[in-house]
Amino acid sequence: MSHLDRKEVVERATSLLRIGLGLVFVIGGLAKLNLLLGTSAAHDGMVAQYLGSAGYINSLFQQYLFSGTSLLSPSVFLTALSFFELASGLAFIAGVFIRPLSLFYGFLLWTFVVALPTNTVPGVSLSVETYTAPAILVQMRDIALSGMMFVLFNLGAGKASLDRKWFPHQSDISWNTLGLLLRFSLGMVFIVAGFFGGFAHIANFASNHWLLALIGLVMIFGDAVLVRAAAAFAMGVFIWFMLHKLNFDKSALANLNSFKREFALLGAAAMLLMLGGGDAFTGRDLARRVAAYFSGAGRVAN
């Protein structure tokens, strides 16, 4: 493949990742606003869901955000956040302001980890429902989205984007580095699902745990051919999960919201299928590095 052909494939793959991420925020923003701007009961239920013991904002962050001196109320905060989520999702799909948005979201997504209410102390009898697994495992998909955001920050918006027209930018970032970040981000989702899926709100994609763990390990440590194969299997898992989650008693928006993150995960898997995962820190590369170290080739002379 020539350099120009390779660049074209990278641009197309980047667009798929960008649009997948955009769909996450458009669907999430619309689903929240549909409740927050709906009936009084729907609004109150949405606020209670986020602030409850099994919600998304723990007591520390509630005190920080909504203390007596704060101008924010939970309703105003969630409504403003949802409008921003929707607007930024549309910006991702249109491909505009991608670098500042992806950098912002790359860090923001980690707040969903630290803000999750959890109790992992053994022997404690809980009188309310809450998360009893470490937040980093429960929110592994959001951590993966953070990694994808940093990939997008380095590559830009890709094809069919306003950024490409308005703010053309040449990127010479090595795919070895970004491929490593992307395959670790997606691979860890499968490893967590494989070894911990089904426990305490940890996603298992309605699939066999050993299959999920194998996909994750191959994705992280495999060479280009194996990573592409793992990416193809991953896409199959996500499509199966999305079909499994369909509930015809729910609205179309509610159904989409139940598997919105999988659109971004599908985009990441498609990108790995198209580009591979690079050569850095694959199993073969690690073996070479270890051999070089013990043979003395990797040591620095005193």
Secondary structure, DSSP 4 states (H G I P E B T S, - for coil): --HHHHHHHHHHHHHHHHHHHHHHHHHHHHHHHHHHTS-HHHHHHHHHHHHSTTSS--HHHHHHHHSTT-S--HHHHHHHHHHHHHHHHHHHHHT-SHHHHHHHHHHHHHHHHHTS-B---TTPPPSS--B-S-HHHHTHHHHHHHHHHHHHHHH-S-SS-HHHHHS-------HHHHHHHHHHHHHHHHHHHHHHTTSTT---TTS-HHHHHHHHHHHHH--HHHHHHHHHHHHHHHHHHHHHH--TTS-HHHHHHHTTHHHHHHHHHHHHHHH---STT-HHHHHHHHHHHHHTTTSPP-
